């Protein structure tokens, strides 16, 4: 379900990449231009795709974190 996917990727960003949270707050979908905007499946899909894009681009442009390859190390 799309809501579950949005929650999962948002939690991943929050837990693994908290430096990206500031961008989530600035996304157009989180700043409505209407007084009572409708939440549609298309809006949710667009939001999810935006989250994916932000995370993917960030991962591509960041150095690999050691714990991503060796999760048992501290």
C-alpha positions as CSV (number, residue, x, y, z in Angstrom):
1,X,0.0,0.0,0.0
2,X,1.3,3.5,-0.9
3,X,0.8,4.9,2.7
4,X,3.0,2.0,4.0
5,X,5.6,2.7,1.4
6,X,5.7,6.4,2.3
7,X,6.0,5.6,6.0
8,X,8.8,3.1,5.4
9,X,10.9,5.4,3.3
10,X,10.3,8.3,5.6
11,X,11.3,6.2,8.6
12,X,14.4,5.1,6.7
13,X,15.3,8.7,6.1
14,X,14.7,9.7,9.7
15,X,16.7,6.8,11.1
16,X,19.5,6.5,8.6
17,X,19.8,9.9,6.9
18,X,18.5,12.5,9.4
19,X,20.4,15.2,7.5
20,X,17.7,14.9,4.8
21,X,14.8,15.7,7.1
22,X,15.2,19.5,6.4
23,X,14.4,18.8,2.7
24,X,11.3,16.9,3.5
25,X,9.8,19.9,5.3
26,X,10.5,22.0,2.3
27,X,8.9,19.8,-0.3
28,X,6.0,21.4,-2.2
29,X,3.6,18.6,-1.2
30,X,4.2,19.4,2.5
31,X,3.5,23.1,2.0
32,X,0.0,23.4,0.6
33,X,-1.0,26.3,-1.5
34,X,-4.7,25.8,-0.9
35,X,-6.5,26.2,2.4
36,X,-7.9,22.7,2.4
37,X,-6.0,20.7,-0.2
38,X,-7.3,17.3,-1.2
39,X,-5.1,14.3,-0.7
40,X,-5.4,12.1,-3.8
41,X,-3.7,8.9,-4.8
42,X,-1.8,10.9,-7.5
43,X,-0.5,13.3,-4.8
44,X,0.6,10.5,-2.6
45,X,2.4,8.8,-5.6
46,X,4.1,12.0,-6.5
47,X,5.2,12.5,-2.9
48,X,6.5,8.9,-2.7
49,X,8.5,9.3,-5.9
50,X,10.0,12.6,-4.6
51,X,11.1,10.8,-1.4
52,X,12.7,8.0,-3.5
53,X,14.4,10.5,-5.7
54,X,15.9,12.5,-2.8
55,X,17.1,9.4,-1.1
56,X,18.5,7.8,-4.2
57,X,20.4,10.9,-5.3
58,X,21.8,11.4,-1.8
59,X,23.0,7.8,-1.6
60,X,24.7,8.1,-5.0
61,X,26.5,11.3,-4.0
62,X,27.6,10.3,-0.5
63,X,30.6,8.2,0.5
64,X,29.7,4.7,1.6
65,X,29.2,4.4,5.4
66,X,31.3,1.6,6.9
67,X,28.3,0.2,8.9
68,X,26.3,-0.3,5.7
69,X,28.8,-3.1,4.8
70,X,29.6,-4.2,8.3
71,X,26.4,-3.8,10.3
72,X,27.8,-5.9,13.2
73,X,30.7,-3.6,13.8
74,X,30.5,-0.8,16.4
